[in-house]
């Protein structure tokens, strides 16, 4: 996962690297966090009340620290110099940008209103309906940053494309995340605390990007990329532990809802699952129709479908509170991320023959598939 940003050699002829231990079992860790969080919340309600009240300008300080520990190690992997490579794979870049920014947030808002606001409405706490929809919107409005490197490796994705696409998405996210979220929350008749939303963008996107890029430049100053790779490898477990600690806090406050209606998690998973398969399939098909190579179409589909759930969790907590339905909805995205994305990787790998049999692709790919 860490090496893709540093090693941009082709994947042809090499075995796909295995997914990391923490990432592979992320779903299991999240389930463990559910149990632990609910148990701790019931055992120590006063303690978690103090944690919930530790806020400045509606930003929960303990959670903000944990989010920085989550996000900064991931952003260290991003080389914004890769933006110069965007033109090399302009078809795949165009498809992914279209799906990420013109389709996914809006399709999720629609799915949220249909499934949460209408179909499953009778089975959910009525006071949390709008908050659940808001959480789904936040989840879809931020394209994935770090885990994409794992998925791209597993489908033998073109590393130059993956790196440049992630760098471009991060750059766009700085200016587009708040307007898109504000627009969709407004269309859903959900009040937008703009000041808090802008603070969240600054705290959880702008500042971490600046800190990560400054640290990256410092680590590469001696011309030895192995120094950066070593730091990333050492910080990655810290990032995962910060994520899991955040989830324990969230479930400690959501314990009453989950205990009363355990089906909430399954219900919230429905629109997330649909949007993952819809957006990945759309990106994959559009790449095939445009004649893009399979090694670009694979990561394009995966980038188009996955979410920057760390940012979504942080923004949901800032905007709606740590006990909100929005925070819970974003956590469900974490819960299903690994198994769902691994299933998309499997589909991409198994359909390579079908993909390259397309007339547009065949016209661009010479014999041997190179």
C-alpha positions in Angstrom: 0.0 0.0 0.0 2.7 2.4 1.0 5.1 1.6 -1.9 2.9 2.5 -4.8 3.5 6.2 -4.2 7.2 5.6 -4.3 7.6 2.8 -6.8 6.0 3.7 -10.1 7.3 0.7 -12.1 4.8 -1.4 -14.1 3.1 -4.3 -12.4 3.4 -6.6 -15.4 5.1 -9.8 -14.6 4.9 -9.3 -10.8 2.6 -11.0 -8.3 0.1 -8.6 -6.8 1.1 -7.8 -3.3 -1.0 -9.1 -0.4 -3.3 -6.7 1.4 -1.8 -5.6 4.8 -2.8 -7.4 8.0 -4.7 -4.5 9.5 -6.4 -3.6 6.2 -7.4 -7.3 5.4 -9.2 -7.7 8.7 -10.6 -4.1 9.0 -14.2 -5.4 8.9 -13.4 -7.7 11.9 -11.8 -4.8 13.8 -14.9 -2.7 13.2 -17.2 -5.4 14.5 -14.9 -5.6 17.6 -15.2 -1.8 18.0 -19.0 -2.1 18.0 -18.9 -4.6 20.8 -16.2 -2.8 22.8 -17.7 0.7 22.3 -21.2 -0.3 23.3 -19.9 -2.1 26.4 -17.7 0.8 27.5 -20.4 3.3 26.8 -22.8 1.4 29.1 -20.1 0.9 31.8 -18.6 4.4 31.9 -21.3 6.9 30.7 -19.8 9.8 32.7 -16.4 9.4 31.1 -17.7 9.4 27.6 -19.9 12.4 28.5 -16.7 14.3 29.3 -15.1 13.3 26.0 -18.2 14.4 24.1 -18.2 17.8 25.8 -14.5 18.4 24.9 -15.3 20.8 22.0 -14.1 24.1 20.6 -16.3 25.7 17.9 -18.3 22.4 17.7 -15.0 20.5 16.9 -14.4 17.6 19.3 -10.8 17.9 20.3 -10.0 14.2 21.1 -11.6 13.2 17.8 -9.7 15.9 15.9 -6.4 14.6 17.2 -7.4 11.0 16.3 -8.4 12.1 12.8 -5.0 13.9 12.2 -3.3 10.6 13.2 -5.5 8.8 10.7 -5.2 11.2 7.8 -1.6 12.6 7.8 0.1 9.2 7.3 -2.2 8.5 4.4 -1.5 11.9 2.8 2.3 11.3 3.1 1.9 8.7 0.3 0.6 11.4 -2.1 3.1 13.1 -4.4 1.4 16.1 -5.9 4.1 16.3 -8.5 2.2 13.3 -10.1 -0.3 15.9 -11.3 2.0 16.4 -14.3 1.2 12.8 -15.4 -2.5 13.4 -15.6 -2.5 14.0 -19.4 -0.9 10.5 -20.0 -4.1 8.8 -19.1 -6.7 11.5 -19.9 -9.5 9.1 -20.7 -9.3 7.3 -17.4 -8.8 10.5 -15.6 -11.8 12.1 -17.2 -14.0 9.0 -16.5 -13.0 8.9 -12.8 -13.5 12.7 -12.3 -16.9 12.4 -13.9 -18.0 9.5 -11.6 -16.4 11.0 -8.5 -17.7 14.5 -8.7 -20.7 14.5 -11.1 -22.3 11.2 -10.3 -21.4 9.6 -6.9 -22.4 12.4 -4.4 -25.7 13.0 -6.3 -26.5 9.3 -6.7 -25.9 8.7 -3.0 -28.2 11.6 -2.1 -30.9 10.1 -4.2 -30.3 6.6 -2.8 -30.4 8.0 0.7 -33.7 9.8 0.2 -35.2 6.7 -1.5 -34.1 4.0 1.0 -33.6 6.0 4.3 -36.1 8.8 3.7 -38.9 6.6 2.3 -38.6 2.8 2.0 -37.0 2.0 5.4 -38.2 5.1 7.2 -40.7 3.3 9.4 -37.9 1.1 10.8 -35.6 3.9 11.8 -35.6 6.5 14.6 -37.6 9.3 13.1 -35.5 12.1 14.7 -32.3 10.7 12.9 -33.6 10.3 9.4 -32.2 13.5 8.0 -28.9 12.9 9.9 -28.5 9.5 8.4 -29.0 10.9 4.9 -26.5 13.7 5.7 -23.9 11.0 6.7 -24.4 9.1 3.5 -23.8 12.3 1.5 -20.6 13.1 3.4 -19.4 9.6 2.8 -19.9 9.9 -1.0 -18.6 13.4 -1.4 -14.9 12.5 -0.7 -13.1 10.1 -3.0 -10.8 7.6 -1.3 -7.1 8.6 -0.8 -5.1 5.8 0.8 -6.9 2.4 0.4 -7.0 2.9 -3.3 -3.4 2.1 -3.5 -4.2 -1.4 -2.1 -7.1 -2.0 -4.5 -5.0 -0.8 -7.5 -2.1 -3.1 -6.6 -4.5 -6.1 -6.3 -6.0 -5.5 -9.8 -2.5 -4.8 -11.3 -3.5 -1.2 -11.9 -1.2 1.3 -13.7 0.6 3.0 -10.8 1.3 6.3 -12.6 -2.5 6.6 -13.3 -3.4 5.7 -9.7 -1.0 8.1 -8.1 -1.9 11.0 -10.5 -5.6 10.4 -10.1 -5.4 10.3 -6.3 -3.3 13.5 -6.2 -5.8 15.3 -8.5 -8.8 14.2 -6.4 -7.1 15.5 -3.3 -6.4 18.8 -4.9 -10.1 19.0 -6.1 -11.4 18.0 -2.7 -9.8 21.0 -1.1 -12.1 23.4 -3.0 -15.1 21.1 -4.0 -15.9 19.1 -0.8 -17.7 22.0 1.0 -19.7 23.3 -1.9 -21.0 19.8 -2.9 -21.9 18.9 0.6 -23.6 22.2 1.2 -25.5 21.9 -2.1 -26.7 18.3 -1.4 -27.6 19.0 2.2 -29.6 22.0 1.1 -31.4 20.0 -1.6 -32.2 17.4 1.1 -33.6 20.2 3.3 -30.9 19.6 5.9 -29.6 22.8 7.6 -25.9 23.4 6.8 -23.8 25.0 9.5 -21.5 26.6 7.0 -19.0 27.9 9.5 -18.5 24.4 10.9 -18.3 22.9 7.4 -15.6 25.3 6.4 -13.7 24.7 9.7 -13.9 20.9 9.0 -12.5 21.4 5.5 -9.6 23.4 6.9 -8.9 21.1 9.8 -9.3 17.8 8.0 -8.2 18.5 4.5 -6.2 21.7 4.0 -4.1 21.6 7.2 -3.3 17.8 7.0 -2.3 18.2 3.3 0.0 21.0 4.2 1.6 19.2 7.1 1.9 15.9 5.2 3.5 17.5 2.1 6.0 19.5 4.3 6.9 16.3 6.2 7.2 14.5 2.9 9.5 17.1 1.5 11.7 17.0 4.6 12.0 13.2 4.5 13.0 13.3 0.8 15.4 16.2 1.3 18.4 13.8 1.4 17.4 12.2 -1.9 16.7 8.8 -0.2 13.1 7.7 -0.8 13.6 4.7 1.5 13.5 7.1 4.4 10.0 8.2 3.5 8.9 4.6 2.9 10.2 3.6 6.3 8.3 6.4 8.1 5.1 5.6 6.2 5.4 1.9 7.1 5.9 2.8 10.8 3.0 5.3 10.8 0.4 3.2 9.0 -0.4 1.1 12.2 -0.8 4.4 14.1 -3.3 5.5 11.4 -5.3 2.3 11.7 -5.3 2.4 15.6 -6.5 6.0 15.5 -9.3 5.0 13.2 -10.3 2.1 15.5 -10.1 4.3 18.6 -12.4 6.8 16.9 -14.9 4.0 16.1 -14.9 2.8 19.8 -15.8 6.4 20.8 -18.5 6.6 18.2 -20.1 3.3 19.2 -19.9 4.1 22.9 -22.2 7.0 22.1 -24.4 5.1 19.6 -24.8 2.1 21.8 -28.4 2.9 22.9 -29.5 3.2 19.2 -27.7 0.1 18.1 -29.0 -2.0 21.0 -32.6 -0.8 20.5 -32.6 -1.3 16.7 -29.6 -3.4 15.6 -31.1 -3.5 12.1 -30.0 0.1 11.6 -26.6 -0.9 10.5 -27.9 -3.3 7.9 -30.4 -0.7 6.6 -27.7 2.0 6.3 -25.5 -0.5 4.4 -28.1 -0.9 1.6 -27.6 2.4 -0.2 -23.8 2.3 0.4 -23.6 -1.1 -1.3 -25.7 -0.1 -4.2 -23.7 3.1 -4.9 -20.4 1.2 -4.7 -21.4 -1.4 -7.4 -23.2 1.2 -9.5 -20.4 3.7 -9.6 -17.6 1.1 -10.0 -19.6 -0.5 -12.8 -20.3 2.8 -14.5 -16.6 3.8 -14.4 -15.5 0.4 -15.7 -18.0 0.5 -18.6 -17.2 4.1 -19.6 -13.5 3.3 -19.6 -14.2 0.3 -21.9 -16.3 2.4 -24.2 -13.5 5.1 -24.4 -10.9 2.5 -25.3 -8.8 2.9 -22.1 -6.5 0.0 -21.1 -7.7 -2.5 -18.5 -4.8 -1.5 -16.1 -6.3 2.0 -16.0 -9.9 1.0 -16.0 -9.5 -1.2 -12.9 -8.2 1.5 -10.5 -10.5 4.0 -12.2 -13.5 1.8 -11.2 -12.2 1.4 -7.7 -11.4 5.1 -7.2 -14.8 5.9 -8.5 -16.5 3.7 -6.0 -14.5 3.9 -2.7 -14.8 6.7 -0.1 -12.5 8.7 2.1 -14.3 7.5 5.1 -11.8 9.0 7.6 -12.7 12.5 6.4 -16.4 11.6 6.3 -16.4 10.4 9.9 -14.6 13.6 11.0 -16.9 15.9 9.1 -20.0 14.1 10.4 -18.9 14.5 14.0 -18.0 18.2 13.5 -21.3 19.0 11.7 -23.8 16.9 13.6 -22.1 15.6 16.7 -20.5 12.4 17.9 -23.9 11.0 18.9 -25.6 11.7 15.6 -27.0 9.4 13.0 -24.7 11.0 10.4 -21.6 9.8 12.4 -23.1 6.3 12.5 -23.9 6.3 8.8 -20.3 7.2 7.9 -19.0 4.4 10.2 -21.1 1.8 8.3 -19.1 2.8 5.3 -15.9 1.8 7.2 -17.6 -1.5 8.2 -18.3 -2.7 4.7 -15.3 -1.1 2.9 -12.9 -4.0 2.7 -15.2 -6.9 1.7 -17.1 -4.8 -0.8 -14.0 -3.4 -2.4 -12.3 -6.8 -2.5 -15.4 -8.1 -4.4 -15.0 -5.2 -6.9 -11.3 -6.1 -7.3 -12.4 -9.8 -8.0 -14.9 -8.7 -10.6 -12.3 -6.4 -12.4 -9.7 -9.2 -12.5 -12.1 -11.9 -13.7 -13.6 -9.8 -16.5 -10.3 -8.7 -18.0 -10.9 -10.9 -21.1 -14.3 -9.5 -21.6 -13.1 -6.0 -21.1 -10.2 -6.3 -23.7 -12.6 -7.9 -26.2 -14.4 -4.6 -26.5 -14.0 -3.0 -29.9 -12.7 0.3 -28.6 -10.2 -1.3 -26.4 -9.1 -3.9 -29.0 -8.4 -1.0 -31.4 -6.0 0.5 -28.9 -4.4 -2.6 -27.3 -1.8 -4.4 -29.5 -1.3 -8.1 -29.4 0.0 -9.3 -26.1 -2.2 -6.8 -24.2 0.7 -4.4 -23.5 
